[in-house]
Amino acid sequence: MILTRLRLANLRLFESLDLELAPGWNLFTGGNGAGKTTILEAACLLSHGRSFRSASHDALVRAGCAGYSVYGDIELGELAFGVGIARDSGRLQARVAGQTVPVGELMRQTAVLCFEPGSHELLGGGSEGRRRFLDWGVFHVEHELLPVWSRYQRALRQRNALLRAAASDAELAAWNHELARSGEPLSAMRQRYFTVLAQAAEPLLDDLLAELGPARLSFSAGHDLSQPLLDELERRQGRDRERGHTTRGPHRADWSLSFERAPSREHWSRGQEKLAAFALLMAQAGCHAASHRRQRPVLCLDDVASEIDQAHLRRVLDMVERSGSQVLVTATEPIDLLTRRAETVAVFHVEQATAQRLL
């Protein structure tokens, strides 16, 4: 996938911006607070339906405005079409090829992966972020994920409400069955994807973090995969009543990373944690390309050079270059390792919510 043009209006500091992007590297430089990250954020919105900086859409709206809009022109193999997402008076709308579509359909048509200063939280933060990372990849290879996930979430909300209301076993029984019917396929889809992701990620982790020893990724479904989920829900129902919520199921899924010489993240530096998160992102990009006829996702790298030494940064840039993806990268100053290596790097200077192409 190539994002050939990006247009945005009333997004954070920007009143409007219209950018023609190069198919390879696009480097955005400028001071802190100039709006560089917002450009990457706009690209991310087209693929995730949310910002990597804030879950609140209202926080993205320029002060004094009713909403924002982001539109992109995409080349996907021989296809070319437009996509867009807009927030207007509290409503989120999506468009693909001129047609209004559900946000999920917009996300299915676009693929943008973002690496930013908070990406280390993928490993150090809560399990929700790791499930979201995993489900983005599952969503693009398992077309049934979204309806199954939505069905599971509805059943979970109903069961939790009944638990808090001290409902009878008979009332809970129907929702136990519904959770099991949607939860088991959800876990199966996640496990299939995670197996492929781990196979792609472990060599990249070994390459970037050889000093930590061989890497190992482990998946926990949130329930015992060796037995029916229904049995586990019924067996734990008394405990769930005491706690007022469902304690086992795919909503408790998680995954973890360890290294032979550093089994827990307490043994890693911040830079190592960041490199590990980067390797996982690149593994996900590779999995997407392998399952979509070599259609590589766009890579957004926000302040990628921070907290990474020059030797590791060189390996990071090598890995990105080998991927063949279109890249949007930000830095306060030009990155010498990048500008020296790439045949063509489109360089933009961002200042006071404007962006001017220099090279």
N, C-alpha and C positions, 0 to 999 in steps of 0.2 A: 504494500500500500504506500502511495505517495500522496502527501498533502501538498498540492501545488499552490494553493492560495488560502489564506486565513483572514477572515474579516470579523471584527468584533465591535460592539457598540455598548457604551455605558457599563463596561466591565471594570470594576475597581477604579483605578485612576483614569482609564482611557475613555474619552468621549467617543472616539472612533479610531479605527486602525485598519488598514488594508495592506496586507503583505503578500508578495509573491515569493515563494520559497523555492530553494534549490532542491534537487532530488537527493543530494548527498548530505554534506554537513552544512548546518546553519548555526553560526555563532553569534550570540547576542551579548554585547558588552555594555557596561555602563555602571554608574554608581549604585550604591544600596538605595532601595526605594524608588528607582527610576521606572520600574514596571516590567523588568525582564521576566521575572517569574510568572507574571500575569499572562504573558504570551504562551508559555508552556501550559499554564493552567487552562487556557482556552482550548488548546489542542486536547488536553486530558478530558475536558468536559464532553467532547464529541464522542469519546469512547467509553467513559465510565458513568456519565450522567451526574457526576459530582466532582468537586474539587479535591485535590490531594492535600489542600491546606485547611479546608473547612467543610464540614458537613452541611452548613447552612447556606442555602442559595441566596437568601436575603443579604448575607454578608458580602456577596460578590457584586451587588448592585452599586453603581456609582452614586455618590451622595446626591440626594435631591431628585433621583430618577425613579420611575415606576418599575423598571426591570432592566434586563440586559439581554443581549443576543450574541451568539457566536455561529459563524457559518464557515464552512470549508469546502473547497473543491478537491475531489479525490480522484486519483487514477488507480485503478485496481486491475492490473493486467491490461486488457484491451478496453476495459470499461472506464468511463469517466462520468461522474455524477456529483451532485452537490448534497451536502448534509448540513443540518443546523440544529441548534438547541436554543431556546429562549425562555426567559422568565418574565412574565408579564402579569402584574397585579396578583402575585402569589401563585400563579399557575405555571407549570413547566410544560413546554410544548417541544416536540421534536419533528424534524422533517428529513425525508430522504428522497432524492430525485424529484423534488417539488411536491411531494405528497406528505400530508400530516400522518405520522405514525406513532405508535407507542414508543416510549423512551427505550424499552428493551430492544426494539427493532433497530433503532439508531445504533445502539451499542453492538448489535450483531454485525452491522455493516462496516464498522470502523474498528481499528486496532491501534491503540496508542498506549505505550507503557512508560511510566514516569519514575525516574530516580531523583530524589531530592534530599535535602539535608535531614529530614525526618525519617528517611527510609530505614535507618537502623532500628526504628521502633517495630519494624516487621518481625525482628527477632527478640527485641527487648520489651515490646509492648504487650498488650493483652491479646487473647486468642481471637477476638473479633476481627482484628486486622489480618491475622494469618488466614482465617476462614475466607475473608473477602478476597485476599490475594489468590487463594486456591480456587475459589468459585469463579473468578474472572476467567481463569484458564479453562475450567470445566465448561463454563457457559459457551465458549467458542468451539468446543468439540462435541458436546452433548446437547442436542437441541431440546431435549426434554427437561433440562435442568430448571429453567425458570418456572414452568407450571408445577413441577414437582416441589420445588423449593417454596413457592407461594402456597401450595396446598398444605405443606408441612407447617409453615408459619401460622396459617389460619387455625389449624388443629391445635397447635401448641398454645396459642392465645386462649382458645376455648378451654382446653384442659386446665391451664393455669388458673383461669377465672373460676372454674368449678372447684379446684383444690382450695382456693382461698375462701370460697363460699361454703366449704364443708359439705359438698354434694355427696350423694350416695354412691356406692360402688356401681350400681346399675346405671346411673347417669354418666359416670366416668367411662364405663365400658366402651361405649360407641367411639369416644375420642381416643381411647387406647388403640382401638383397631385402626382408626384413621391415621394416627401418628405412625403406627407400624407400617401401614400400606404405603405411605409417602416417605417415611424415614429410611426404610431399607434400600429402596432404589437410589435415594439421595446419597447415602453412604457408599453404595456400590460405585456410583459415578465418580465420587470424590476419590475413592481408593484407586480406581483404574487410572485416573489422571495423575494422581500423586506418584504412582509407580513409574510412569513415563517421565514425570518432572524430575524425580530423584535420579533416575538414570542419566538425564541430561545435565543435572546440576553438579553431581559429585565430581566429575572431571574438571569442571570449571572452578569449583571450590579448591580442589587440589592444586590447580594451576596458580590461582591468586594467593592462596594461603598455605603454601607448601610447608611453611615453618610450623604449622599446627598439626601436621600429620593428616592421614586420610580422613575424609569427611563422611558422615553418616546422617541421613535424614530418616526420621521415623514419623509415622502417621498414627494418630489415635482417632477413631471414628466417633468417640463420645459415648459409645456403648459397646457391648461385647459382640463382635461379629460372628462368634462361634455359636450363638444361640439366637432364636427369634427375638426381635425387639419387643414384640407383644409380651412375651414371657417376662422379660426384664422390667417392663413398665408395671405389670401386675405385681411382680414380686416386690418392687420398691414403692408401691403405692402408699403404704403406711408412712414411710419416710417422707415421701413427697407431700403428704398431707401435713405433716409436722412443719415442713419448711415452706409450704405454700407455693411451690413451683416444681416443675418437672426437672429432676436432677440428672437424668440420663437421656441421651438421644443425639442426633446429628447437630443440634444447636450447641452442644458441648464439645464438638470436634476440635482438634488442634493438631499441630505437627511441630516437630522440634529438630534442631540441628546440633550435632556434636562433632568434635574432632578427637582423634586418638590421643593427642597430647594436650588437649584443652576440652575436656568433656562438657563443661558448662560455660555459659557466656561470661560468667564472672572472671574467667581466665583470659578473656579477650580484651584488647584495647578498643577504644571507640573507632579507630581507623579500621581495625580488623572486622569489627561488627559491620561497618559500612561496606567493606569489600565483600563480606559474605552476602549481604543483602543485594549488592550489585550482581554477584554471580547468580543468585536465584532469579533476579529479573531477566538476565540474559538467557538463562535456561528456559524461562517461560516464553521469551521471544522465539527461541529456537523451536520449542514445542509447537507454538502457533504456526510458524512457517512450515514445519513438517506436516501439519495437518490441514494446511490450506494452500496446497500446490505452490509452495515456496513464496507465498505472499507474506512478506515480512512486516511486522508492526513498525510504526514510527516510534523512535526512541527519544524521549525527552529527558535530558540530563541537566538538572538545576544545580549550579555551583558544585560540579562534580570534582573539582580539584581540591576542595577544602578537606582537611584532615587526612589527605592521602599523600604519601611521599612521592617524589618524582619517579622512582623505579616502579612502584605499583601503579602510578598514573599512566606510565607508558604501557604497561600490560593491560590496563583497563581500556585505553584508547585502541590498542591493537585488537582487543576482543570485539569492540564496537565496530571497528573497520572491517573485520572479517565477517561480521554478521550481514553486511550488505544493506542494512536498514537506512532509511532516511533518519537524520539526527537533528534535533534541536537542542542546543547546549548553551548555557549561560555562564558568564564569568564577569567579575568586576574589571579584569584586564584580559587582553588577548592571551590565549594559552599557547605558549611557544611550541610545545610538543605537538599541538594540533595544527597550527598554521604552517609548520615546517613539513608535516608529513602528507597532508591532503593535497591532491592535485587541484581541487577546486573547493574552496571554503567560502560560502557566502557569509560576509561579516556585516552585522548590523550594529549600529550604535543606538542605544535606547536612552533617552533623556526626557524628563518632564512629560511622560506619557506619550512620547512620539518615538518612532523608530525609523532610522535612515540607513539605507544600505551603503556601505563604504566600499566593499569589494565584491 
